[in-house]
Amino acid sequence: MLSDTARPVIEATLPLVGSRIGDITPLFYQKMFAAHPELLNGVFSRANQANGQQRQALAGAIAAFASHLVNHPGTLPEAVLSRIAHKHTSLGITEDQYPIVYKYLFEAIVEDLGEAVTPEVAQAWTEVYWLMADALIKIEKGLYAKQANDKMWMPWKIVEKTPASPTTMTFVFEPADDTPVTPGEPGQFVSVRIPVADGLLQARQYTLSADAESTERRVITTKYNDGGEVSPIMHEKFQVGDVVELSNPYGDVTLDDGDGPLVLATAGIGCTPAASILRALATNGSDREVLALHADRSLDTWALSDQMLGDVQKIDGASLKVWLEQPQPELAAVGTAGSGVTGAETHEGFMNLDEVDLPENANVYLCGPLPFMQKVRSQAIAKGIPATKIHYEVFGPDLWLASQN
């Protein structure tokens, strides 16, 4: 917890720092990468730096952590820390990198805020930083220790490459050496690290879209990002037989081990965690009540549709509802809702939970574009689902966290 000396200083300066953190973080990254360009080689995403998302996510995390310390003395924001720690470990962040971040972050704070950073203010915010850093280091050490190996990157061979829709591709990998393999959990992701056009290594996280618990294969489904650095190489240049570096599996939004009802609400390529969860339930012969909800532009763009439809039919207590933006001929024949997709109730338009009876005491899992998740979360809460039972996965930096501050 914050010391008695630091707490009133943080409480008094949080509005100022919070209002400036969006300007401080770009200055921080500029300074850090100028001194340590190696951190852009396989650790930080150059794309997320260019579009500003990483800066927004860092600003949101700092503001959220400091606000929590002020408003909830004696506790830490466990959910925030867990989400950050899993992303860090999927990229191989190590304890010795935290002093580097501290040095350039505080240089940026001093440069931006000037005389407002008195010795007392500097000491108080230093305390905030190291409370957060030490908590993350502890969690990350625990996550690394759970792995079946002590390696960050391992060679995996592509054994299958199959289109999952016109813009998505499913890759199946098998181990390319004898490194012990950690089984994943449904909902987790792995990082893929590859050299891009100029030779720089770049890493991206992709959900294990099937067979997450296997130690013999990894399955991911990726969306082609026109103008991106990594996905075009994967889609256009990767071939069966190529060997690629993968991380161990990480991610804290995973299938719970209970037997209560589940609601899986997804949109677009956000279907991958739900597909992984459905595959695990089907494989394990589960009879849990599962309501899968998916929104997409059309049947053609819905990645993993066959996999999800097939697995829902194998789970006794499962049902699937689909919302499609573009009119479909088969839907026109049956009205706005009907059985236009075999094994699913289909709707035209956007997902709306007002049209859905949600199971009582359900755990709700969300994945998709940020506006979609915010809207569906609000609708779920309005229908009586406690916020603590709603879990979300963000692809890339967590801008939802940033938008809350």
The 8 nearest C-alpha neighbors of each residue, nearest first, counted from 0:
[[1, 73, 72, 2, 74, 68, 130, 75],
 [2, 0, 6, 5, 3, 68, 126, 72],
 [1, 3, 5, 4, 6, 0, 126, 123],
 [2, 4, 6, 5, 1, 7, 0, 8],
 [5, 3, 2, 6, 7, 8, 123, 1],
 [4, 6, 123, 2, 8, 3, 7, 1],
 [5, 7, 9, 8, 3, 1, 4, 2],
 [6, 8, 10, 9, 5, 11, 4, 3],
 [9, 7, 11, 5, 6, 10, 12, 120],
 [10, 8, 12, 6, 11, 13, 7, 5],
 [9, 11, 7, 8, 13, 12, 6, 69],
 [12, 10, 8, 9, 13, 7, 14, 15],
 [13, 11, 9, 15, 14, 10, 8, 16],
 [12, 14, 16, 15, 9, 10, 17, 11],
 [15, 13, 17, 12, 16, 18, 11, 10],
 [16, 14, 18, 12, 17, 13, 19, 11],
 [17, 15, 19, 13, 18, 20, 14, 12],
 [16, 18, 14, 20, 15, 19, 13, 62],
 [17, 19, 15, 16, 20, 14, 21, 13],
 [20, 18, 16, 22, 21, 17, 23, 15],
 [21, 19, 23, 17, 22, 58, 16, 18],
 [20, 22, 19, 23, 24, 58, 55, 18],
 [23, 21, 20, 19, 24, 25, 26, 111],
 [22, 24, 20, 26, 21, 107, 25, 108],
 [23, 25, 27, 26, 54, 22, 21, 20],
 [26, 24, 28, 27, 23, 22, 54, 29],
 [25, 27, 29, 23, 24, 28, 107, 30],
 [28, 26, 24, 104, 107, 30, 25, 29],
 [27, 29, 31, 25, 30, 26, 32, 24],
 [30, 28, 26, 27, 32, 31, 33, 25],
 [29, 31, 33, 27, 28, 32, 103, 26],
 [32, 30, 28, 34, 33, 29, 103, 35],
 [33, 31, 36, 35, 34, 29, 30, 28],
 [32, 34, 30, 31, 35, 36, 29, 28],
 [33, 35, 31, 32, 36, 30, 29, 37],
 [36, 34, 32, 37, 33, 31, 38, 39],
 [37, 35, 32, 38, 39, 33, 34, 40],
 [36, 38, 40, 35, 39, 32, 41, 42],
 [39, 37, 36, 40, 42, 35, 43, 32],
 [40, 38, 43, 37, 42, 36, 41, 45],
 [41, 39, 200, 37, 38, 199, 42, 201],
 [40, 42, 200, 201, 202, 39, 43, 192],
 [43, 41, 38, 39, 90, 40, 44, 202],
 [44, 42, 39, 38, 45, 41, 40, 201],
 [45, 43, 47, 46, 201, 48, 42, 39],
 [44, 46, 48, 47, 49, 43, 39, 201],
 [47, 45, 49, 48, 44, 50, 227, 228],
 [48, 46, 52, 50, 44, 53, 49, 45],
 [47, 49, 45, 51, 46, 50, 53, 44],
 [48, 50, 46, 47, 51, 45, 52, 44],
 [49, 51, 47, 48, 52, 46, 53, 45],
 [52, 50, 48, 54, 49, 53, 47, 55],
 [51, 53, 55, 47, 54, 50, 56, 396],
 [52, 54, 56, 47, 55, 51, 396, 48],
 [55, 53, 57, 51, 52, 56, 24, 25],
 [54, 56, 52, 58, 53, 57, 401, 59],
 [55, 57, 53, 59, 398, 401, 397, 54],
 [58, 56, 60, 54, 59, 55, 53, 61],
 [57, 59, 55, 61, 56, 60, 20, 21],
 [401, 60, 58, 56, 62, 57, 61, 400],
 [59, 61, 57, 63, 58, 62, 64, 56],
 [62, 60, 64, 58, 63, 59, 65, 57],
 [61, 63, 59, 65, 64, 60, 17, 66],
 [64, 62, 60, 66, 61, 65, 59, 67],
 [63, 65, 67, 61, 66, 62, 60, 68],
 [66, 64, 68, 62, 67, 63, 61, 69],
 [67, 65, 63, 69, 68, 64, 62, 70],
 [66, 68, 70, 64, 69, 65, 71, 63],
 [69, 67, 65, 72, 71, 66, 70, 64],
 [68, 70, 66, 67, 71, 72, 10, 65],
 [71, 69, 67, 68, 66, 72, 65, 10],
 [70, 72, 67, 68, 69, 74, 73, 75],
 [73, 71, 68, 74, 69, 0, 70, 1],
 [72, 74, 0, 71, 75, 68, 1, 69],
 [75, 73, 72, 71, 0, 76, 68, 67],
 [74, 76, 77, 68, 67, 73, 0, 64],
 [77, 75, 79, 78, 80, 67, 64, 74],
 [76, 78, 80, 79, 75, 81, 74, 82],
 [77, 79, 81, 80, 76, 82, 83, 75],
 [80, 78, 82, 76, 77, 81, 83, 60],
 [79, 81, 77, 83, 78, 82, 84, 135],
 [82, 80, 84, 78, 83, 79, 77, 85],
 [81, 83, 79, 85, 80, 84, 78, 251],
 [82, 84, 80, 86, 81, 85, 87, 79],
 [85, 83, 87, 81, 86, 82, 139, 135],
 [84, 86, 88, 250, 87, 82, 83, 249],
 [87, 85, 89, 83, 84, 88, 82, 90],
 [88, 86, 84, 92, 90, 85, 89, 83],
 [87, 89, 91, 90, 85, 86, 92, 84],
 [88, 90, 86, 87, 91, 190, 249, 85],
 [91, 89, 88, 87, 92, 42, 86, 190],
 [90, 92, 88, 89, 151, 93, 87, 42],
 [93, 91, 87, 88, 90, 96, 94, 42],
 [94, 92, 95, 96, 91, 97, 136, 88],
 [93, 95, 96, 97, 136, 92, 98, 140],
 [94, 96, 93, 97, 98, 99, 92, 100],
 [97, 95, 99, 94, 98, 93, 100, 92],
 [96, 98, 100, 99, 95, 94, 101, 132],
 [99, 97, 101, 100, 96, 102, 95, 94],
 [100, 98, 96, 102, 97, 101, 103, 95],
 [99, 101, 97, 98, 102, 103, 104, 96],
 [102, 100, 98, 104, 99, 103, 105, 97],
 [101, 103, 99, 100, 105, 104, 98, 106],
 [104, 102, 106, 105, 27, 100, 31, 101],
 [105, 103, 27, 107, 101, 106, 102, 100],
 [106, 104, 108, 107, 103, 102, 101, 109],
 [105, 107, 103, 109, 104, 108, 110, 102],
 [106, 108, 110, 27, 104, 105, 109, 26],
 [109, 107, 105, 111, 106, 110, 112, 23],
 [110, 108, 106, 113, 112, 107, 111, 116],
 [109, 111, 107, 113, 108, 112, 106, 105],
 [110, 112, 108, 109, 113, 107, 23, 22],
 [113, 111, 109, 115, 110, 108, 116, 114],
 [112, 114, 109, 115, 110, 111, 116, 108],
 [115, 113, 116, 112, 117, 109, 110, 111],
 [114, 116, 113, 112, 117, 120, 109, 12],
 [117, 115, 114, 120, 121, 113, 109, 112],
 [116, 118, 120, 119, 115, 121, 114, 122],
 [119, 117, 121, 120, 122, 116, 123, 115],
 [118, 120, 122, 117, 121, 123, 8, 116],
 [121, 119, 117, 123, 116, 122, 118, 124],
 [122, 120, 118, 124, 119, 123, 116, 125],
 [121, 123, 125, 119, 120, 124, 118, 126],
 [124, 122, 5, 126, 120, 125, 121, 119],
 [125, 123, 127, 126, 121, 122, 128, 120],
 [124, 126, 122, 128, 123, 127, 121, 129],
 [125, 127, 123, 124, 129, 128, 130, 122],
 [128, 126, 124, 130, 125, 129, 131, 123],
 [127, 129, 125, 131, 126, 130, 132, 124],
 [130, 128, 132, 131, 126, 127, 133, 125],
 [129, 131, 127, 133, 128, 132, 126, 134],
 [132, 130, 134, 129, 128, 133, 135, 127],
 [131, 133, 129, 135, 134, 130, 128, 136],
 [132, 134, 136, 130, 135, 131, 129, 137],
 [135, 133, 131, 137, 132, 136, 130, 138],
 [136, 134, 132, 138, 137, 133, 84, 139],
 [135, 137, 133, 139, 134, 138, 132, 140],
 [138, 136, 134, 140, 135, 139, 133, 141],
 [139, 137, 135, 141, 140, 136, 142, 134],
 [138, 140, 142, 136, 141, 137, 84, 135],
 [141, 139, 143, 137, 142, 138, 136, 144],
 [140, 142, 144, 138, 139, 143, 137, 145],
 [143, 141, 139, 145, 144, 140, 138, 146],
 [142, 144, 140, 145, 141, 146, 139, 88],
 [143, 145, 141, 142, 146, 140, 149, 147],
 [146, 144, 142, 143, 141, 147, 181, 148],
 [145, 147, 148, 144, 143, 181, 149, 142],
 [146, 148, 181, 179, 180, 145, 149, 144],
 [149, 147, 146, 150, 179, 178, 180, 181],
 [148, 150, 151, 146, 147, 143, 144, 179],
 [151, 149, 148, 152, 153, 246, 247, 178],
 [150, 152, 246, 91, 149, 153, 247, 90],
 [153, 151, 246, 245, 244, 150, 154, 247],
 [152, 154, 244, 245, 246, 155, 151, 150],
 [155, 153, 244, 175, 243, 242, 245, 174],
 [154, 156, 174, 175, 243, 242, 173, 172],
 [157, 155, 242, 172, 173, 175, 241, 240],
 [156, 158, 172, 239, 240, 241, 159, 171],
 [157, 159, 239, 172, 171, 240, 156, 173],
 [160, 158, 171, 170, 157, 239, 161, 172],
 [159, 161, 170, 169, 239, 171, 168, 162],
 [160, 162, 169, 168, 163, 159, 170, 171],
 [163, 161, 168, 164, 167, 169, 165, 160],
 [162, 164, 168, 302, 167, 303, 169, 161],
 [163, 165, 167, 302, 166, 162, 300, 299],
 [164, 166, 167, 300, 162, 163, 299, 168],
 [167, 165, 164, 223, 222, 168, 300, 163],
 [168, 166, 222, 164, 163, 221, 223, 162],
 [167, 169, 162, 163, 221, 220, 161, 170],
 [168, 170, 220, 161, 219, 160, 163, 162],
 [169, 171, 160, 219, 159, 218, 220, 168],
 [170, 172, 218, 159, 158, 217, 157, 160],
 [173, 171, 157, 217, 156, 216, 158, 155],
 [172, 174, 216, 156, 155, 215, 175, 217],
 [175, 173, 155, 176, 156, 154, 172, 215],
 [176, 174, 155, 154, 156, 173, 177, 242],
 [177, 175, 174, 178, 154, 155, 153, 179],
 [176, 178, 179, 175, 174, 180, 154, 153],
 [177, 179, 176, 180, 148, 153, 174, 150],
 [180, 178, 147, 148, 177, 181, 214, 176],
 [181, 179, 214, 147, 178, 182, 148, 215],
 [180, 182, 147, 146, 183, 214, 247, 179],
 [183, 181, 212, 214, 213, 180, 184, 211],
 [182, 184, 212, 211, 248, 181, 187, 185],
 [183, 185, 211, 212, 187, 186, 253, 182],
 [186, 184, 276, 275, 211, 253, 187, 254],
 [185, 187, 253, 272, 252, 184, 275, 276],
 [188, 186, 250, 249, 184, 185, 206, 207],
 [189, 187, 206, 205, 207, 248, 249, 250],
 [190, 188, 248, 204, 246, 205, 247, 249],
 [189, 191, 204, 246, 203, 245, 89, 202],
 [190, 192, 245, 202, 203, 244, 204, 189],
 [193, 191, 202, 244, 201, 190, 245, 200],
 [192, 194, 200, 201, 195, 202, 191, 244],
 [195, 193, 200, 198, 199, 201, 196, 192],
 [194, 196, 198, 199, 197, 200, 193, 228],
 [195, 197, 198, 194, 199, 228, 232, 229],
 [196, 198, 199, 195, 194, 200, 228, 201],
 [199, 197, 194, 195, 196, 200, 193, 201],
 [200, 198, 194, 40, 197, 195, 201, 41],
 [201, 199, 194, 41, 40, 193, 195, 198],
 [200, 202, 41, 192, 193, 194, 44, 40],
 [203, 201, 192, 191, 41, 190, 193, 44],
 [202, 204, 190, 191, 205, 192, 201, 229],
 [203, 205, 190, 189, 188, 191, 206, 202],
 [206, 204, 188, 189, 219, 190, 207, 203],
 [207, 205, 188, 208, 187, 219, 271, 272],
 [206, 208, 219, 188, 218, 211, 209, 187],
 [207, 209, 275, 271, 219, 206, 218, 274],
 [210, 208, 275, 211, 218, 207, 278, 274],
 [211, 209, 212, 213, 218, 279, 278, 275],
 [210, 212, 183, 185, 209, 184, 207, 213],
 [213, 211, 182, 183, 210, 184, 214, 185],
 [214, 212, 215, 182, 210, 211, 216, 183],
 [213, 215, 182, 180, 216, 181, 212, 217],
 [214, 216, 213, 173, 174, 217, 180, 172],
 [217, 215, 173, 172, 214, 213, 218, 171],
 [216, 218, 172, 171, 173, 219, 207, 211],
 [219, 217, 171, 207, 209, 170, 208, 172],
 [220, 218, 207, 208, 170, 169, 206, 205],
 [219, 221, 169, 168, 208, 170, 167, 218],
 [222, 220, 168, 167, 169, 219, 223, 205],
 [221, 223, 167, 166, 224, 168, 268, 230],
 [224, 222, 230, 166, 167, 231, 225, 221],
 [225, 223, 227, 230, 226, 222, 231, 228],
 [224, 226, 227, 223, 231, 230, 228, 222],
 [227, 225, 224, 228, 231, 223, 230, 229],
 [228, 226, 224, 225, 229, 230, 231, 46],
 [227, 229, 195, 230, 231, 226, 232, 46],
 [228, 230, 232, 231, 227, 233, 195, 201],
 [229, 231, 233, 223, 232, 224, 234, 227],
 [232, 230, 234, 233, 229, 235, 223, 227],
 [233, 231, 236, 235, 230, 229, 234, 237],
 [232, 234, 230, 237, 231, 236, 235, 229],
 [235, 233, 231, 232, 230, 236, 237, 168],
 [236, 234, 232, 231, 233, 237, 230, 238],
 [237, 235, 232, 233, 234, 238, 231, 241],
 [238, 236, 233, 235, 234, 241, 232, 239],
 [237, 239, 241, 240, 236, 157, 160, 235],
 [240, 238, 157, 158, 241, 159, 160, 237],
 [239, 241, 157, 156, 158, 238, 242, 159],
 [242, 240, 157, 239, 156, 238, 243, 237],
 [241, 243, 156, 155, 154, 157, 240, 244],
 [244, 242, 155, 154, 156, 245, 241, 193],
 [243, 245, 154, 153, 192, 152, 191, 155],
 [246, 244, 191, 153, 152, 190, 192, 243],
 [247, 245, 152, 190, 189, 151, 89, 153],
 [246, 248, 189, 181, 249, 245, 89, 151],
 [249, 247, 189, 183, 188, 187, 246, 250],
 [248, 250, 187, 188, 85, 89, 189, 247],
 [251, 249, 187, 85, 252, 188, 248, 186],
 [250, 252, 253, 82, 85, 81, 187, 249],
 [253, 251, 250, 186, 392, 390, 391, 187],
 [254, 252, 186, 185, 251, 255, 187, 184],
 [253, 255, 185, 276, 186, 256, 252, 184],
 [254, 256, 257, 253, 258, 362, 252, 259],
 [255, 257, 254, 258, 259, 253, 184, 280],
 [258, 256, 255, 259, 254, 260, 287, 261],
 [257, 259, 287, 260, 256, 288, 255, 286],
 [258, 260, 257, 361, 261, 287, 288, 360],
 [259, 261, 361, 288, 289, 287, 358, 362],
 [262, 260, 289, 362, 361, 363, 290, 288],
 [261, 263, 363, 290, 291, 289, 362, 364],
 [262, 264, 291, 364, 292, 363, 273, 365],
 [265, 263, 292, 365, 293, 364, 291, 262],
 [266, 264, 293, 366, 270, 269, 367, 365],
 [265, 267, 294, 367, 269, 293, 295, 270],
 [268, 266, 269, 295, 270, 367, 294, 301],
 [267, 269, 270, 271, 266, 302, 222, 367],
 [270, 268, 367, 366, 267, 266, 271, 265],
 [269, 271, 268, 265, 273, 272, 274, 266],
 [270, 272, 208, 274, 269, 273, 206, 275],
 [273, 271, 186, 275, 274, 270, 208, 276],
 [272, 274, 276, 270, 275, 271, 263, 277],
 [275, 273, 271, 277, 272, 276, 307, 208],
 [274, 276, 208, 209, 272, 278, 185, 273],
 [275, 277, 185, 273, 279, 278, 274, 272],
 [276, 278, 274, 280, 279, 275, 310, 273],
 [277, 279, 275, 281, 276, 280, 310, 282],
 [280, 278, 282, 276, 277, 281, 283, 275],
 [279, 281, 285, 277, 283, 278, 282, 284],
 [282, 280, 278, 284, 279, 314, 283, 310],
 [283, 281, 279, 280, 284, 278, 285, 310],
 [282, 284, 280, 281, 285, 279, 278, 286],
 [285, 283, 281, 282, 280, 286, 314, 313],
 [286, 284, 280, 283, 287, 281, 314, 315],
 [285, 287, 315, 316, 314, 288, 284, 317],
 [288, 286, 316, 285, 258, 289, 260, 259],
 [287, 289, 316, 260, 317, 261, 286, 290],
 [290, 288, 317, 261, 260, 262, 316, 287],
 [289, 291, 262, 318, 317, 319, 261, 263],
 [290, 292, 319, 263, 262, 318, 264, 289],
 [293, 291, 264, 320, 319, 263, 321, 265],
 [292, 294, 265, 321, 266, 264, 322, 320],
 [295, 293, 266, 322, 321, 323, 350, 265],
 [296, 294, 323, 267, 297, 266, 301, 322],
 [295, 297, 324, 323, 325, 300, 294, 298],
 [298, 296, 323, 299, 300, 325, 295, 324],
 [297, 299, 301, 300, 323, 296, 295, 327],
 [298, 300, 297, 301, 164, 165, 302, 296],
 [299, 301, 297, 298, 164, 302, 296, 165],
 [302, 300, 298, 299, 304, 295, 297, 164],
 [301, 303, 164, 163, 304, 300, 167, 268],
 [304, 302, 306, 305, 163, 307, 301, 274],
 [303, 305, 307, 302, 306, 301, 308, 298],
 [306, 304, 308, 307, 303, 309, 302, 310],
 [305, 307, 303, 309, 304, 308, 310, 274],
 [306, 308, 310, 304, 309, 305, 274, 311],
 [309, 307, 305, 311, 310, 306, 304, 342],
 [310, 308, 306, 312, 307, 311, 305, 313],
 [309, 311, 313, 307, 312, 308, 281, 278],
 [312, 310, 308, 314, 313, 317, 309, 307],
 [311, 313, 309, 310, 314, 308, 342, 317],
 [314, 312, 310, 311, 281, 315, 309, 284],
 [315, 313, 311, 317, 281, 312, 316, 286],
 [314, 316, 286, 317, 313, 312, 287, 285],
 [315, 317, 288, 286, 287, 314, 289, 318],
 [318, 316, 289, 314, 311, 288, 315, 290],
 [317, 319, 290, 291, 311, 289, 316, 320],
 [318, 320, 291, 343, 292, 290, 344, 321],
 [319, 321, 344, 292, 343, 345, 291, 293],
 [320, 322, 345, 293, 294, 292, 346, 344],
 [323, 321, 294, 346, 347, 350, 349, 348],
 [322, 324, 347, 295, 297, 296, 348, 325],
 [325, 323, 348, 296, 347, 297, 349, 326],
 [324, 326, 297, 323, 296, 327, 347, 348],
 [327, 325, 324, 347, 328, 330, 323, 331],
 [326, 328, 330, 329, 325, 331, 297, 298],
 [329, 327, 331, 330, 332, 326, 339, 333],
 [328, 330, 339, 332, 327, 331, 333, 340],
 [331, 329, 327, 339, 332, 333, 328, 334],
 [332, 330, 328, 334, 333, 329, 327, 335],
 [331, 333, 330, 329, 334, 328, 339, 337],
 [332, 334, 330, 331, 337, 336, 335, 329],
 [335, 333, 331, 336, 330, 332, 337, 346],
 [334, 336, 346, 347, 330, 337, 333, 331],
 [337, 335, 346, 345, 334, 344, 333, 330],
 [336, 338, 345, 344, 333, 339, 334, 335],
 [337, 339, 344, 340, 345, 343, 341, 336],
 [338, 340, 329, 330, 337, 345, 341, 333],
 [341, 339, 338, 343, 342, 345, 344, 329],
 [340, 342, 343, 338, 339, 308, 344, 345],
 [341, 343, 340, 308, 312, 344, 319, 338],
 [344, 342, 319, 320, 340, 341, 345, 338],
 [343, 345, 320, 338, 337, 321, 319, 336],
 [344, 346, 321, 336, 337, 320, 338, 322],
 [347, 345, 336, 322, 335, 321, 323, 348],
 [346, 348, 323, 322, 335, 324, 326, 349],
 [349, 347, 324, 323, 322, 346, 350, 325],
 [350, 348, 322, 351, 324, 294, 323, 347],
 [349, 351, 322, 294, 352, 348, 293, 321],
 [350, 352, 353, 354, 349, 355, 375, 378],
 [353, 351, 355, 354, 378, 350, 379, 375],
 [352, 354, 351, 355, 378, 356, 382, 379],
 [355, 353, 352, 351, 356, 350, 357, 346],
 [356, 354, 352, 353, 357, 351, 320, 292],
 [357, 355, 358, 354, 352, 353, 382, 359],
 [356, 358, 355, 359, 361, 262, 382, 290],
 [359, 357, 361, 360, 260, 356, 261, 262],
 [358, 360, 361, 357, 260, 384, 383, 362],
 [361, 359, 358, 362, 260, 259, 384, 388],
 [362, 360, 260, 261, 359, 358, 363, 259],
 [361, 363, 388, 261, 389, 262, 260, 364],
 [362, 364, 262, 389, 263, 261, 390, 361],
 [365, 363, 390, 263, 391, 389, 264, 262],
 [366, 364, 391, 264, 265, 372, 390, 263],
 [367, 365, 269, 265, 392, 391, 372, 393],
 [366, 368, 269, 266, 265, 372, 267, 369],
 [369, 367, 371, 370, 372, 266, 366, 269],
 [368, 370, 372, 371, 373, 367, 399, 393],
 [371, 369, 373, 372, 368, 374, 367, 375],
 [370, 372, 374, 368, 369, 373, 375, 367],
 [373, 371, 375, 369, 374, 370, 376, 365],
 [374, 372, 370, 376, 371, 375, 369, 377],
 [373, 375, 377, 371, 372, 376, 370, 378],
 [374, 376, 378, 372, 377, 373, 379, 371],
 [375, 377, 379, 373, 378, 374, 372, 380],
 [378, 376, 380, 374, 375, 379, 381, 373],
 [377, 379, 375, 381, 376, 380, 352, 374],
 [380, 378, 376, 382, 381, 377, 384, 375],
 [381, 379, 384, 383, 377, 382, 378, 385],
 [380, 382, 378, 379, 383, 377, 384, 376],
 [383, 381, 379, 380, 384, 378, 357, 353],
 [382, 384, 380, 381, 385, 379, 359, 378],
 [383, 385, 380, 379, 382, 386, 388, 360],
 [386, 384, 387, 388, 380, 383, 389, 379],
 [385, 387, 389, 388, 380, 384, 376, 390],
 [386, 388, 385, 389, 390, 384, 362, 363],
 [389, 387, 362, 386, 385, 363, 390, 384],
 [390, 388, 363, 386, 387, 364, 362, 391],
 [391, 389, 364, 363, 365, 388, 252, 392],
 [392, 390, 365, 364, 366, 393, 252, 389],
 [391, 393, 366, 252, 365, 394, 390, 367],
 [392, 394, 397, 395, 391, 366, 396, 367],
 [395, 393, 392, 396, 204, 397, 367, 205],
 [394, 396, 393, 397, 204, 47, 203, 52],
 [397, 395, 56, 53, 398, 52, 394, 393],
 [396, 398, 56, 399, 400, 393, 395, 401],
 [397, 399, 401, 400, 56, 396, 402, 55],
 [400, 398, 402, 401, 397, 403, 369, 393],
 [399, 401, 398, 403, 402, 59, 397, 60],
 [59, 400, 402, 398, 399, 56, 403, 404],
 [403, 401, 399, 400, 404, 398, 59, 55],
 [404, 402, 400, 401, 399, 59, 63, 398],
 [403, 402, 401, 59, 62, 63, 400, 17]]
